[in-house]
C-alpha cells in the first residue's frame, strides 16, 4: 500500500497508507465518534467538503449496504485506524475500498486516529490535506473554505414520495441536504412527502397548501444562507414547521437568533441531549459544526441542551406551531429513541 500523509493547516503531519481513490485532496478535518454507522456517515450531506476521521478502531467490517445510504457521498476524505477488507454481513454487497474508489474519495488507514482526534479536540476543527508528499507551503490548506454547501447538495427538482398506507397529511421537506431516513419516517406515519430544492420560494411551498413543512439538516455555515433564511421567515407561523440540524439553526436565524461555530462539533451516535425540566437525557445521533446561541433567542425557548457542553439542541416556539432540534430524530437508538419527535410533528399538523 502507498504511503500517504495527512497534513493539517498548523503544520502537523500524520503518516498512513492509501486506500480508496488515490488522489490528493483538501478538506475540513473533523472526527466522528460513532461505533457503527460509517455508511450513514459517508452518505450524509452534512459532511460536504470534510475529511472525516472515524474514531472507532476498525471500520468496514460489515461492508457496504446500498439500502442504508442516506444520500450521495460528498466527503472529501475518510480516515480510519484499520479498514476491514473482508467484510461479513448477509446484506453486504461490496467493501469499503470499492465504495471510496467509486465515489472518488481518498481513504487513509494505518494512521493514529486517536492522536488526530486529540489534536482536533485541543486545537479545534481545522483544514487538512491528504497528500503523497509533505508540502513546503501550507497556503493551499489554510485557504480552503467550504462555500455554497447547500447549493451543492440540494436536489435539482422536486420529488414526491407516497405515504405507507392511507395518506393523512401532506408534508413538504425543504432539502438542504435531506437524509433518506427523514422521508421514510414521515411516510411510515401516513404522510405524502414532497421534497423540494432549497431555493424553492415560500410562496411556491405555501401554494401547495401542505399540512406541514420540514426543514432538513445539511452542511455548511447556516448564516451563509441569507436568502433561504428569508424564505423560512415568510412561512413561519403560517404552517406547522419542524427543523432538524441545519434547518433548526436557520429557523432560529429567521427569528432573530445568532449561530456560532463549535470548537470541534458534535458528530456521532452517542451525543447526550437533555430535555429541560425533565429527568430524561437522550442518546442522540448528531452531525453538526455550528450551534444556536442560547442567549440570542428573540422568539422561542430552549428545551434541549447538550449534556456535555450545555449548547442549545432544541427550541420550542409556543403558539407558532413550530419546533426544532439540533440532533437527528433517529428511530434506531434503542430505549432512548427520539423518533417521538416525528409524532409531535404529526400532532402539530393535526391541530391545523
N, C-alpha and C positions, 0 to 999 in steps of 0.2 A: 504494500500500500504506500502511496506517495505521502511524504511528509508535508504538513501544511501548518500555517501559523494563524493564530487569532491575535490581531494587534489592536489594542484599544487606543482611543484618541489621546490618552495621557501617557502613552509610550510603553505600557505593559505588553508583553508578548507571551503567548502560551503555545506550546507545541503539541500537535496531534497528527492524525492521519486522515487523509481524504477518503470519503465515500460519497455516494450520490453523484450529483453533477460536478465535474472537475472544472470549476470556474472560480474566479476571484470576484468578491462582492463586498460592498459596504452596507451597513445597516445599523439600526439602533439596537444595542445589546441589552437583552432582558432575560430574566430567568423565570421558569415555571416550576412550581413545587408539586405538581400532581404526580401521584404514584402510578396512575393509569391515565388514559385519555390522550395519548400522543396523536392519535388520528384526528380527534376533535381539535386539538391544538393546531395541528398543521393545516386544517381546513377552516379555521376561524378567521374571518375577515379582520377582526380586531388586531391581528398580528401583522397587518400590512406594513412592509418596509422594515421589519425587525429580524434580527438574528436571535433565535430563541435557544436558550440553554435549558435543557431538561435536567433537573437535579436528581431524578431517580437513577440509580447506578446502571441499570440495564433497560434499554429501550428497543422495541421492535419484536418482543418475544411472542406477541400474538398476531404479528404480521399486519397486513393492510386489508381492511374490510370496507369496500366502497359504500356499502349500505349505511355506514356510520359517518360518512362525510357530512360536514355541516355546510360546506360550500366549496369554492375553489381554493387552491393552495396559493397564498400570496406572501409567504415568509421569504426572507432573503437568504437565510441560512439556518441550519439546525445542528446544535452542538450536544453530543452525548458522551458519557464516560465509556459505555460499551454498547454496541448495537448487535442485535441477535440476527445472524444470517440464516438461521434455521428455525423460523417461527413454527409454533404448534398451536393451531386452533381450527376447529372444524369449519369456521366461517372465513378463514384466511384465504385470500385469492393470490397474493404475491407478497414480496418482502419490502421492507422499508427502503432499502437501497434502490430498488426499481422505482418506487414511488418518487423519491427525490430526483432521480435521473429523468423520469417522465415529466416532472414539473420544473426542471431546470433549477433545482435548489441545491446549493452547496452543503455538504454534510461534513462534520468533523467528529471523529471518535478517538478513543485512547487519550483523551485530554483530561486535565484535572478540573472537572466541573465544580467541585467544592470550592476550589481556590478562586475560580472565576466568579462564582456566586458571592463569595465573601468580599471580593473586590467591588462588585456592584453594590452590595449592601452598605459597605463602608463609604463609598465614593459617589453613589447614585448611578442611575441609568446613564449610559454614555454611548457614543458611536464606536464602531469597531469594523475591522476588515478581515475577511478570510482571504489569505494570500499564500503564495508559494515561496515568497522571499520577504524578509522584513524591509519595509520601505524606509528610505533615509529621510523622507519628508512626510509629515503626518497631515498636511493640509487637506488632502482629499478626504481623509477620515473625519477631521474636525469640521469640515464644511458640509458634510452630509446632513440632509434635513428631510423629514417626511412632510410632504405638502400635498394638497388636493387628495387626501387619502380616501374620503368618502366618494368623491367623483370616480376614483379608480376602481372601487369595489361594488358600487351600487349596480342594480340591474339596468339594462338599457331600455326595456319596455315592460309594461305591466303583465302580470301573470295571475291566473285565478286558480285556486285550489278548493275543491268541493268538500263540504263537511262529511264526516263519517256518520252515515245515517241521516236522520231528519235534520235539516238546516233550521236553526233557531235564530241565528244572528248573522249579520254581515259585518266583517271586520276588514279595515284597510290597514295594512302594515307598510309603513314608510321604510324603505330599505336603505339604511345607512351602512349595511354590512350584515344583513339578517342571517341568523342561523336557521338551518332547516328544522331543527327541533322546536323552535318557536312556533312555526307554522303548523307542525304536526300536533302540538299540544292544543292549539286553537281548534283545529279540525276535529280532534277527538272530542271536543266539548260542544260539538254541534254548530261550528262557525264556518260559513263560507268565507274564505280569505282571499283578498285581492292584494298582492304585493306590488307596490308602485315605486318607480325610481325616486331617489332622494330629492330631486329638484321639482317634483310634482307640486303645483301650487295648492295652497289651502282651498282656494275656490273650486279647483277641479276635484279635490278629495271630498269636500263637503257636498258637491253637486251629486255625488253618488249616494248621498244620504246613508252613510254607514252607521251602524249602531255603536261602533267604537273604532278608535284609531290607536294602533300600537306603534310606538317609536322604537325602532330596533337598536341593538348595540352596533358598534362599529369601531373603526380605527381613528387615530389622529387626535389633534388638539380640538376639543369641542368649540372653543371660542373662535376658531378659524372659520367656522361655517355661518357667517353672518346672515346670509340670505336665507338659509334653511331655518335658522332660529327665528327670523321674522315670520316665516310661514307658520311655524308652530304657534307663535303668539296669536296669529289670526284665528286659529282653530280652538285655542284654549277656552274652556268654559262652554263651548257650543256642542261638544260631543264627548262621550266618555273616552278618557285617554290613559294609556299605560306606557310608561317609558322604561327602557332597560338599558343599562350601561351608558353608551354614548347618548342614547335617547333620553335617559334620566338626566344627564348633565345638560343637554341642550334645552330640555323642558325647564330646568332651573334657570338657565341663562335667559330664556324667553320671558321669565318672570322677575328679572332684575338681579338675580344672584350672580356670583362670580365663581370661576373654577381656577384650579391651580394644578401644576404638575407634581405628582408624588415622587419622592426620592427614588424609590425603586419599584413602585407599583404593587398591585395585588394580582397575582397570576397563579392559578392552580385550583384544585378542587377541595381545598381544606382551609378556606378563609372563614373565620368565625364572625358572624354578624348577629349582634344582639338587638332584639326588639325592645325598645324603650318601654318602661312602665310594665314590664312583664319579667318573668324569671326564665325566659326562653332565649337561648343562643343557638342559631342555626349554622351548621357547617355548610358553606356555600361554595359554588364554583364561580370564579371571577377571572376577568382578563382586562384589566384597566391600568392606565398610566396616569390618569387625572382624577380629581375629586371635586365635588362641590364644597365651597367654603361655607361651613355651617352658620357662621356669624354674618353671612351676607344675604340670607334669605329675606326677601321683602314680602313674599307670599308663600304660604305653606309652612309645614313644621317637620323637622327631622323626626323620623320614627324608627330608623335602623342606624346603628353605628358599628363600625368595625371594632371588635373587642381587642385587637392588638394595638391600634393607634388612635382609636376614637374618631376616625374620619366619618363623614356623612355617607350612609349607604342606603338611605331611603327617605322619601319625602311624601307626606300626605297633604293634599290640597283640599281641605274641607270645603264643602259647598260648591266645588268646581268639577266634580265627577272625574278627578284625576289623581294619579299617584305614580310613583316611580321608584325603582330600586337600582343600585349600582351593580348588584350581582345578577347572575343568570338564575332564573327560577327553574332550576332543573328538577326533573322528576326521578332522578336516579341516585339521590343522596341518602338513601335508606330512611331510617326513622326520622331524620331531620329534614326531609324533603321540603322545599319551598314552592312546590308546584301549586300550593293552595292560592298563590297569587294570581294564577290564571283564573281560578274560580272567583276570586274577588273582582277581577275584571268583568267576568260574566255577570256577576251580581250588579255591578255598576251599569252595564248595558241594559239589564232587565229593569232598572229604575228609570230608564229614559222616558 
